[in-house]
Amino acid sequence: MAGLLVGGATTFGAIQLLNGNAKFYSEVFMPVLQRTVDAETAHHLSVKLLSTAPFLVPKSSSQNDSTLETSVWGINFCNPVGMAAGFDKDAEAMSGLSRVGFGFVEVGSITPLPQPGNEKPRVFRLVEDSAVINRYGFNSCGHDAALKRLEKFRSDDADSSVVIGINLGKNKTSESARDDYVNGVMKLGQYGDYIVINVSSPNTPGLRDLQGKKRLQNLCDAAVKARNELSNNPPILVKIAPDLTDDDKKDISSVVMQSAIDGIIVSNTTISRPSSLESSNKQQGGGLSGRPLRHVSTALIKDMYKLTKGTVPIVGVGGIENGSDAYEKIRAGASLVQLYTAFTYHGPPIVDTIKKELSSLLKADGFACVKDAVGVDVVLPEQDTS
């Protein structure tokens, strides 16, 4: 794998060394990769390796752990740790990502028509901060190309236990965001275990305006109506930004509950720049992800869990680097969790590491399963006796 990613030849012995060796990945391979290849090229090559030669990718060494098994929206997840949208943008690497141990994989964001996204360079590592800034701008293969790959995956991997989410976006020059999302639901929805309406990327002009109450209500109503015409009836989720006012949070929670939206993904990248950032790339434009987002996203999970009274499942994402981070988000109200940035810094072995640590933490606190721990750190309004 190392040789493929940095342009040299690789051997079976090297693959065996990488296979499952978390320390080697974090302390040797990934740092060398970061010094050798720019962030977007590394991303592109990683996706190609996972899609064209998944047998060369370190396979998950952990056995299924009943403590980590969970069910959300009537869907069974072998574990609650997923790959967030933005990595497998064009639905190419689902089999490879399943192999490394993810319980679910979210592809996209996928736009109706192919588009190149913003000009390069558009991805920047903040190594000192364990973070990334990106301004990709929904570079996408489009619905038609993604549809072919999803069809093939469902045919070739019919017995796969990995859950597939499809994250939908709008084209930059589209005249109707509503039509873009509705078309995505109708065209791709039958191949997704769940569908995500992404209105929170900071890199498409005007996209976050769709989080306003009236526009979000109209969009959600239309998406749910389109979903109801599909035979598989996949859950519809909304992905929100971390940069919200208290009124924004109340409006979004109200819309979600009134529109029969099935879940919320909390959260996308932030446009804020914490004063703690050290990297010289900290002033690059775009969305910031990784460690600096951890506490922001966890606080927003708690807020949304309270506002929806724990009735709407939440997928927690932002700054997860270990089992403790994942556990923190579950206790804050997340039924499932996702990562992306930490995967780019530590490689595939981080997935098993997080799962093992999460299982140990659940058991140490006496929880028999993930569901038992969801929201235990949150006092819902009707529970407040103070």
Steps between C-alpha positions, in 0.01 A plus 500: 500500500778742586667451166180545307418824677842663466575373155744215559476124478351301785547143615291244680731532799438876517126444483522254785697752704231762446213263559351600831819664628349814652825633646686461171222685320484790748873543565662401170280446196253788532766763590710391201193516276421851625851621423499338157155562357266799523170450680270472199730265310527276806121500529458412133754217511352359820155483344640335187684239706190424708291472184730314261712287733315463831683172569815710554331706770548397865198291591323547828640255754223547756222250535139613513431624852139469614548805721551712189208361302214744478180572313389843378198567275445124497841454335753268663854637535778254587671793673418872536820635341461635147696679231364851457404649165776679313747213481326273249345782300419295191393167658816318396647356822207344686641146497846612611363713783285213616810280505682727748216464749255787460143414597365742244630713214350827381579584138484844340411776499362411157359773278254445211746605228875441506697802619870558569464692826720793597846576365806327642666509744192444714607260777749591772641297786536668839736236639576680826126516570400153372263680267421564134352795314326425173313703245424224250165650400306181425727353233285213381464237229125571482194282547542280192854384575424450869188302413703248298745448786225462759321249279820301459575506872150376585542221245858396581482550879145386559600323821702791640401604851620858453226762499514753215390860534467731199580865560338737251613847395392765253678624190673835543308664213168325558191720489305271733667342801172330583491325161864390535435327831168350393659363183778349711253328730303356209799394289738364764278437801416140417868408544552669836423367845456867591508831316659829614393848401823699531418868550804580710817503289665842522653465153195538274368856486158537661477138612484574872215743435289187448518445877261793547167385639270562204740376232600197705135415567419508128807297412442236766133463413590448135777249581274297729225500236744370238633238742150374566473403134796262527442133569780476758386810694850602622530737798567864413761688704606864498866597546544829685781748557669559835484877446142554619332748729262383772208612284639301206513188716141546615380558144680194365375273778146626442521433126651154554219395730221655292629359170539142620873514430654183644837622625758777529872488424689728739708654359672616184826699497528841665589837352625617840869503583575429867780707650675176598591416137875487442541399135606754239201379295248616760387802297418302186140537391261209530365267764712391795476138617682278745602544864404871532140411411463234769350703785296722267327206337445320832337810649274527194406132532385567857301805390324317217433197719332729755302694241368182337442346845708199406245388241710555185812285454821700465818405316793669678803608298786739563838445662472129581850357538452221754241295684463760773405767245239268349365410843475868594278566200282196570449610860414847364219355289648344186367159400777460241834671439715580198860598434704616205789732591651259754490227233720717278754547781509149647391268219265198502614350835334790684159345432576186703667709769191716546268199506705313758534804725131584467398145592725505807356834616142380460569185696692683772196720562264204507331557163401186312469681168543836328132590533521486879758781499335737252429835663582399859688827554200710392212605721193537278256780584236270652769332709628823652401506866719790603 
